[in-house]
Amino acid sequence: MQINDILFKIKTALSLDNETIIKAYALTEYEMGKERLANILKRRQDKGYEEATYEELGIFLDGFVILKRGPSPKAKSDEAVALSNNLMLKKLRIALELKEPELVTLFALADVNLTKRQVGSLFRSEGHKNFKSCSDELFIAFLEGLDKAKSFH
């Protein structure tokens, strides 16, 4: 799945405006300009479209966690981490303070029926025997569930 699409789907599902997204970037001391953000949120065929990087998506998610939960008391590691669907799901879960029953409901809203145990396996360490990789389809279903859930508030 393309990075720009992921960022756009997160923006839409959570009803975020561009100012909030720029604020999240600023919390990680990353300079995201208004024009750059507007261009990475455009569709591929639109004039001015620019590709987002995995780094930009990861930085946004880190900033979004800080925006929603405050800075982490843990010392920040400078070690680069590969941005997987599991990690993106984890960062969104932390930012939105979602528990397993809420995650089960969000997936169900997108017609994906998972048990609490299956949802929990998405958050295990990669080497854990019960680890389950989060496919693109499953991650999209999560974002669709978030999008549908906002209509209930």
Buried (B, 14 or more C-beta within 10 A) or exposed (E): EEBBBBBBBBBBBBEBEEEBBBBBBBBBEBEBEEEBBEBBBBEEEEEEEBEBEEEBBBBBBBBBBBBBEEEEEEEEEEEEEEBEBBBBBBBBBBBBEBEBEBBBBBBBBBEBEBEEEBBBBBBEEEEEEEEBEBEEEBBBBBBBBBBBBEEEE
